[in-house]
Amino acid sequence: MFRPEVLDRAVKGLALVAHPVWMPLYINGLAWSAGLPALEAYPPQVFRWFTAAVALMAVVLPLLSLLWMKRVGMISSLEVPEAGQRRSPYTVQALCLGGLWWMLADLNLSPWLTRPLLSSLVLVLWALVWLERTKVSAHAMGMGALTAATACLYRQGANWGWEAIALGGWEASAVGGWSPSGWSPSAFLVPAAVLLSGLVVAGRLRSGAHTPAELLHGWGAGLLAMGLGLWGLGPTD
């Protein structure tokens, strides 16, 4: 149906979009746009500086470190295909997430903002510990975490309809929650996350980056770590 070279380009593009380094930023965006009362109470400035902090510490610094590691020969490519080369990138990511967690610890922010960072740190450390035995799929871990975050937010009545996304987290309650008819466009977000996870996992399997066991291990770990981190939270927490 598709030429192999077209399919391979699509797999690479999906792997880039679903790279685990983006996941803290994706989950942060989901939380702010979900219409949670706890986050609506914050002024817009809090959204801006918190998102900027996550982008800098969880995305920009790790990416810059990857570029530097490739330049000096510590890793063979930005995909870090060899398990032995992943120790340094994981260590940098853990230090960045841990540093961000430490800086936010005394600010008494909503756990919807801080717990995803802690769960992400746990996942990076988990992958680091398992490097001696197996190369757990970081892509699958990220997608499992994203699926769990989507499910936990949806469980609280979050509504990511186009109106809510356009308005932003602070005014989303006007259109958030369940619609009068009982139907919500957000009902498709959780199955969409599962479907996207399947596509990412299939792509990683096709590219030969991981074995089925490594992919299943990663997705399950991401789902469990983020699910436990957010489980029990209410919309006002």
For each residue, the residues with C-beta under 8 A, 3 or more apart:
1:
2: 6 7 10
3: 6 7
4: 7 8
5: 8 9
6: 2 3 9 10
7: 2 3 4 10 11 206
8: 4 5 11 12 206 207
9: 5 6 12 13
10: 2 6 7 13 14 203
11: 7 8 14 15 203 206 207
12: 8 9 15 16 207
13: 9 10 16 17
14: 10 11 17 18 199 200 203
15: 11 12 18 19 79 139 200 203 204 207
16: 12 13 19
17: 13 14 22
18: 14 15 22 139 142 143 196 200
19: 15 16 22 139 142
20: 23 138 139 141 142
21: 58 59 62 63 93
22: 17 18 19 25 26 59 142
23: 20 26 27 120 142 145 146
24: 27 28 54 58 59 97 116 117 120
25: 22 28 29 51 54 55 58 59
26: 22 23 29 30 146
27: 23 24 30 31 116 120 145 146 149 226
28: 24 25 31 32 50 51 54 113 116
29: 25 26 32 33 51
30: 26 27 33 34 146 149 150 153 160
31: 27 28 34 36 39 112 113 116 149 153 169
32: 28 29 39 47 51 168 169
33: 29 30 160 164 165 168 169 172
34: 30 31 39 153 156 158 159 160 164 169 172 176
35: 40 157 158 159 164 169 172 173 175 176 177
36: 31 39 40 110 112 153 156 158 169 235 236
37: 40 41 173 235 236
38: 41 110 112 235 236 237
39: 31 32 34 36 42 47 110 112 113 169 170
40: 35 36 37 169 170 171 172 173
41: 37 38
42: 39 46 47 110 169 170
43: 46 170
44: 47 48 168 170
45: 48 49
46: 42 43 49 50
47: 32 39 42 44 50 51 168 169 170
48: 44 45 51 52
49: 45 46 52 53
50: 28 46 47 53 54 109 113
51: 25 28 29 32 47 48 54 55
52: 48 49 55 56
53: 49 50 56 57 100 103 104
54: 24 25 28 50 51 57 58 59 100 117
55: 25 51 52 58 59 60
56: 52 53 59 60 61
57: 53 54 60 61 96 97 99 100
58: 21 24 25 54 55 61 62 93 96 97 100 117 120
59: 21 22 24 25 54 55 56 62 63
60: 55 56 57 63 64
61: 56 57 58 64 65 92 96
62: 21 58 59 65 66 89 92 93 96
63: 21 59 60 66 67
64: 60 61 67 68
65: 61 62 68 69 88 89 92
66: 62 63 69 70 75 78 80 89
67: 63 64 70 71 78
68: 64 65 71 72
69: 65 66 72 74 75 88 89
70: 66 67 73 74 75 76 77 78
71: 67 68
72: 68 69
73: 70
74: 69 70 85 88
75: 66 69 70 78 80 82 85 88 89
76: 70 80 81 82 85
77: 70 80 81
78: 66 67 70 75
79: 15 209
80: 66 75 76 77 85 86 89
81: 76 77 85 209
82: 75 76 85 86
83: 86 131 134 135
84: 87 131
85: 74 75 76 80 81 82 88 89
86: 80 82 83 89 90 127 128 131 135 138
87: 84 90 91 128 131
88: 65 69 74 75 85 91 92
89: 62 65 66 69 75 80 85 86 92 93
90: 86 87 93 94 124 127 128 131
91: 87 88 94 95 128
92: 61 62 65 88 89 95 96
93: 21 58 62 89 90 96 97 124
94: 90 91 97 98 121 124 125 128
95: 91 92 98 99
96: 57 58 61 62 92 93 99 100
97: 24 57 58 93 94 100 101 117 120 121 124
98: 94 95 101 102 121
99: 57 95 96 102 103
100: 53 54 57 58 96 97 103 104 117
101: 97 98 104 105 114 117 118 121
102: 98 99 105
103: 53 99 100
104: 53 100 101 107 109 113 114 117
105: 101 102
106:
107: 104
108:
109: 50 104 113 114
110: 36 38 39 42 113 114 237
111: 114 115 230 233 237
112: 31 36 38 39 115 116 153 230 233 237
113: 28 31 39 50 104 109 110 116 117
114: 101 104 109 110 111 117 118
115: 111 112 118 119 229 230 233
116: 24 27 28 31 112 113 119 120 145 149 226 229 230
117: 24 54 58 97 100 101 104 113 114 120 121
118: 101 114 115 121 122 229
119: 115 116 122 123 145 225 226 228 229 230
120: 23 24 27 58 97 116 117 123 124 145 226
121: 94 97 98 101 117 118 124 125
122: 118 119 125 126 225 229
123: 119 120 126 127 141 145 221 222 225 226
124: 90 93 94 97 120 121 127 128
125: 94 121 122 128 129
126: 122 123 129 130 136 141 221 225
127: 86 90 123 124 130 131 136 138 141 218 221
128: 86 87 90 91 94 124 125 131
129: 125 126 132
130: 126 127 133 134 136 217
131: 83 84 86 87 90 127 128 134 135 136
132: 129
133: 130
134: 83 130 131 213 214 217
135: 83 86 131 210 214
136: 126 127 130 131 140 141 214 217 218 221
137: 140 141 201 204 209 210 214 215 217 218 219
138: 20 86 127 141 142 218
139: 15 18 19 20 142 143 200 201 204 209 218
140: 136 137 143 144 197 200 201 204 210 214 215 216 217 218 219 222
141: 20 123 126 127 136 137 138 144 145 218 219 221 222
142: 18 19 20 22 23 138 139 145 146 222
143: 18 139 140 146 147 193 196 197 200 201 219 222
144: 140 141 147 148 197 218 219 220 221 222 223 224 226
145: 23 27 116 119 120 123 141 142 148 149 222 223 225 226
146: 23 26 27 30 142 143 149 150 193 196 197 222 226
147: 143 144 150 151 190 193 194 197 219 222 223
148: 144 145 151 152 222 223 224 225 226 227 230
149: 27 30 31 116 145 146 152 153 226 230
150: 30 146 147 153 154 189 190 193
151: 147 148 154 155 190 193 227
152: 148 149 155 156 226 227 230 231 233
153: 30 31 34 36 112 149 150 156 158 230
154: 150 151 157 158 186 187 189 190
155: 151 152
156: 34 36 152 153 233 234 235
157: 35 154 176 177 178 235
158: 34 35 36 153 154 176 186 235
159: 34 35 164 172 175 176 177 178 179 184 185 186
160: 30 33 34 164 165 185 186 189
161: 164 165 175 176 184 185 186
162: 165 166 185
163: 166 167 175
164: 33 34 35 159 160 161 167 172 175 176
165: 33 160 161 162 168
166: 162 163
167: 163 164 170 171 172 174 175
168: 32 33 44 47 165 171 172
169: 31 32 33 34 35 36 39 40 42 47 172
170: 39 40 42 43 44 47 167
171: 40 167 168 174
172: 33 34 35 40 159 164 167 168 169 175 176
173: 35 37 40 176 177
174: 167 171
175: 35 159 161 163 164 167 172
176: 34 35 157 158 159 161 164 172 173
177: 35 157 159 173 184
178: 157 159 182 184
179: 159 182 183 184
180:
181:
182: 178 179
183: 179 187
184: 159 161 177 178 179 187
185: 159 160 161 162 188 189
186: 154 158 159 160 161 189
187: 154 183 184 190
188: 185 191 192
189: 150 154 160 185 186 192 193
190: 147 150 151 154 187 193 194
191: 188 194 195
192: 188 189 195 196
193: 143 146 147 150 151 189 190 196 197
194: 147 190 191 197 198
195: 191 192 198 199
196: 18 143 146 192 193 199 200
197: 140 143 144 146 147 193 194 200 201 219
198: 194 195 201 202
199: 14 195 196 202 203
200: 14 15 18 139 140 143 196 197 203 204
201: 137 139 140 143 197 198 204 205 215 219
202: 198 199 205 206
203: 10 11 14 15 199 200 206 207
204: 15 137 139 140 200 201 207 209 210 215
205: 201 202 208 209 210 212 215
206: 7 8 11 202 203
207: 8 11 12 15 203 204
208: 205
209: 79 81 137 139 204 205
210: 135 137 140 204 205 214 215 218
211: 214 215
212: 205 215 216
213: 134 216 217
214: 134 135 136 137 140 210 211 217 218
215: 137 140 201 204 205 210 211 212 218 219
216: 140 212 213 219 220
217: 130 134 136 137 140 213 214 220 221
218: 127 136 137 138 139 140 141 144 210 214 215 221 222
219: 137 140 141 143 144 147 197 201 215 216 222 223
220: 144 216 217 223 224
221: 123 126 127 136 141 144 217 218 224 225
222: 123 140 141 142 143 144 145 146 147 148 218 219 225 226
223: 144 145 147 148 219 220 226 227
224: 144 148 220 221 227 228
225: 119 122 123 126 145 148 221 222 228 229
226: 27 116 119 120 123 144 145 146 148 149 152 222 223 229 230
227: 148 151 152 223 224 230 231
228: 119 224 225 231
229: 115 116 118 119 122 225 226
230: 111 112 115 116 119 148 149 152 153 226 227 233
231: 152 227 228
232:
233: 111 112 115 152 156 230 237
234: 156 237
235: 36 37 38 156 157 158
236: 36 37 38
237: 38 110 111 112 233 234
